[in-house]
Amino acid sequence: MLSRLSRLSRLSRLSRLSRLSPSTASRLFTSSSLLSSPEMHGTTILAVRKDSTLCMIGDGQVSLGSIVVKPNAKKVRRLRPGIVTGFAGSTADAFTLLERLESRIEAFEGQGITRPCVELAKAWRTDKYLRRLEAVLLVADKKNTYELTGNGDVLESSDGIMGVGSGGAYALAAARALKDVEGMGAEEIARKAMEVASDMCVYTNKEFVVEVIDLEDDEEEGEKGEEGKEEEEKK
């Protein structure tokens, strides 16, 4: 009896919808879909590599539709010494992916970030659970910068600059224009480019989080280690 009533109820709703004009039906379905699953607008993440410095910077705005939910979220973080990452998209999805990335970095210890990023992209594309996650990751170490997407892409920068998120294109264009300016380091370029992006993108603010890596740290440590060995031998 209940199943028959439910079928009759569905038929009644369908008959009412069939009498609506196409424009009215379109507005009805659009409004209901927005209420059930609001669109999460991304942030802006930028990575700039120049001379002996790598700088990754991101803004802190979290938007839900036309509402600013949080102005100071931390979307750029250091996974471990020498490796930084930033994300745009759903925060919960991004943290899930970062946990998977960190586990793969541990599994391939000492092999850089290329193999872990490729393995994560493969799992992200093929796993029935991970493929539903909506985020974009930017991962960088002292040698490489990669963009990871849910389509299985592992994109590498050709000029040391990468930008993702809603204002990524603006920040990328500004950083490329400033890269050849003498006297400007990676961090200064990144900050100026993000200011340009925040002025143009409504989903990007000026609450920046910055992580900087000195690309010569390992070499300096190696030189200090050799000097220490020589001193020990002399003693």
C-alpha positions in Angstrom: 0.0 0.0 0.0 2.8 2.4 1.0 4.8 1.6 -2.2 1.7 2.3 -4.3 1.1 5.7 -2.6 4.8 6.7 -3.1 4.5 5.8 -6.8 1.4 7.9 -7.1 3.1 10.8 -5.3 6.0 10.6 -7.8 3.7 10.5 -10.8 1.8 13.5 -9.4 5.0 15.5 -9.0 6.2 14.6 -12.5 2.8 15.6 -14.0 3.1 19.0 -12.3 6.7 19.5 -13.5 5.7 18.6 -17.1 3.3 21.6 -17.2 6.0 24.0 -16.2 7.8 26.1 -18.8 11.4 25.2 -19.6 12.7 28.4 -18.0 10.8 27.9 -14.7 11.8 24.2 -14.5 15.5 25.3 -15.1 15.3 27.8 -12.2 13.7 25.3 -9.9 16.3 22.6 -10.5 19.2 25.2 -10.3 18.0 26.6 -7.0 17.4 23.2 -5.4 20.8 21.9 -6.5 22.5 25.0 -5.0 20.7 24.5 -1.7 21.6 20.9 -1.5 25.3 21.2 -2.5 26.7 24.8 -2.3 29.6 25.5 -4.6 32.9 25.8 -2.7 35.2 28.4 -4.4 38.9 27.8 -4.2 41.7 29.9 -2.9 44.9 31.0 -4.6 48.2 29.2 -4.2 51.4 30.3 -5.8 54.9 28.8 -5.9 57.9 30.9 -7.1 61.4 29.5 -7.6 64.2 32.0 -8.2 67.9 31.8 -7.7 68.5 29.9 -4.4 65.0 30.4 -2.9 61.6 28.6 -3.2 58.6 30.5 -1.9 55.0 29.1 -1.7 52.3 31.5 -0.7 48.5 31.2 -0.3 45.7 33.4 0.9 43.4 32.5 3.8 39.9 33.0 2.5 37.3 30.2 2.6 34.1 31.0 0.7 30.8 29.2 0.6 28.9 30.7 -2.3 28.8 34.4 -1.8 29.7 34.1 1.9 33.2 34.4 3.4 33.2 31.6 6.0 36.8 32.1 7.3 39.4 34.8 6.4 42.6 33.2 7.8 42.7 29.5 6.9 46.2 28.0 6.6 46.3 26.4 3.2 50.1 26.3 2.8 52.1 24.1 5.1 55.4 22.4 5.4 55.0 18.6 5.3 58.6 18.0 6.4 62.0 19.7 6.1 62.5 20.7 2.4 58.9 19.8 1.3 56.0 22.3 1.2 52.5 22.0 -0.1 49.4 24.1 -0.7 45.9 23.2 -1.7 42.8 24.8 -3.3 39.3 23.3 -3.1 37.6 21.4 -0.3 39.6 21.6 2.9 38.5 18.1 4.2 39.3 16.5 0.8 42.7 18.2 0.7 43.7 17.0 4.2 42.7 13.5 3.2 45.0 13.7 0.1 47.8 15.3 2.1 47.7 12.4 4.5 48.0 10.0 1.6 50.8 12.0 0.1 52.7 12.1 3.4 52.4 8.3 3.7 53.8 7.9 0.2 56.7 10.2 0.9 57.6 8.0 3.9 57.3 4.9 1.8 59.7 6.3 -0.8 62.0 8.0 1.6 65.0 9.6 0.0 63.6 9.5 -3.6 62.3 13.1 -3.6 58.6 14.0 -4.4 58.3 12.7 -8.0 57.5 9.1 -7.2 55.2 9.9 -4.3 53.3 12.5 -6.4 52.9 10.0 -9.3 51.7 7.3 -7.0 49.1 9.6 -5.3 47.9 10.8 -8.7 47.4 7.1 -9.8 45.5 6.3 -6.7 43.4 9.5 -6.9 42.4 8.7 -10.4 41.6 5.0 -9.9 40.4 4.6 -6.3 36.6 4.8 -6.1 36.7 6.7 -2.9 39.6 9.1 -3.7 38.2 10.0 -7.1 35.3 11.8 -5.4 37.7 14.2 -3.6 37.6 17.8 -5.0 40.9 19.6 -4.5 44.1 20.6 -6.3 47.5 20.2 -4.7 50.7 22.1 -5.3 53.8 20.2 -4.0 57.4 21.5 -4.1 60.8 20.5 -2.8 64.3 21.8 -3.5 64.3 20.3 -7.1 60.7 20.1 -8.4 57.3 21.8 -8.3 54.2 19.7 -9.2 50.5 20.3 -9.6 48.3 17.3 -8.8 44.7 17.0 -9.9 41.9 14.4 -9.6 42.3 13.6 -13.3 45.6 11.8 -12.7 47.7 14.8 -13.8 51.1 15.5 -12.4 52.1 18.8 -14.0 55.6 20.2 -13.7 56.5 23.9 -14.0 58.6 24.9 -17.0 59.9 28.2 -15.5 59.8 27.6 -11.7 56.4 29.3 -11.2 53.0 27.6 -10.7 49.7 28.9 -9.6 46.4 27.1 -8.8 43.0 28.1 -7.5 40.4 30.7 -8.4 43.0 33.4 -8.7 45.9 31.2 -9.8 46.0 32.6 -13.4 46.3 36.2 -12.1 49.0 35.4 -9.7 50.9 33.3 -12.2 50.8 36.1 -14.8 52.0 38.7 -12.3 54.8 36.5 -11.0 56.1 35.7 -14.6 56.1 39.5 -15.3 58.1 40.2 -12.2 60.5 37.3 -12.4 63.1 39.1 -14.5 63.1 42.3 -12.4 66.5 42.7 -10.9 66.7 42.9 -7.1 63.4 41.0 -6.5 63.7 37.7 -4.7 61.3 34.8 -4.8 59.4 35.9 -1.7 59.0 39.5 -2.8 57.8 38.4 -6.3 55.3 35.9 -4.7 53.9 38.5 -2.3 53.5 41.2 -5.0 51.8 38.7 -7.4 49.4 37.6 -4.7 48.4 41.2 -4.0 47.6 41.5 -7.7 45.5 38.3 -7.6 43.7 39.4 -4.4 42.7 42.7 -6.1 41.2 40.9 -9.0 39.7 37.7 -7.5 36.8 38.0 -5.1 37.6 34.6 -3.6 41.2 35.7 -2.6 42.1 37.9 0.3 45.3 39.4 1.7 45.8 37.1 4.7 48.8 35.4 3.3 50.6 32.3 4.6 54.2 32.0 3.4 56.6 29.1 3.4 60.2 29.6 2.2 62.9 27.0 1.4 66.5 27.9 1.0 67.7 25.7 -1.9 71.3 25.8 -0.8 70.8 24.4 2.7 71.9 20.9 1.9 75.0 22.1 0.0 75.9 24.3 3.0 75.4 21.5 5.4 77.6 19.3 3.2 80.4 21.8 3.1 80.2 22.3 6.9 80.3 18.5 7.3 83.4 18.2 5.1 85.1 21.0 7.0 84.3 19.3 10.3 85.8 16.0 9.1 89.0 17.8 8.0 89.3 19.5 11.5 88.7 16.1 13.2 91.4 14.5 11.0 93.9 17.3 11.9 93.2 16.8 15.6 
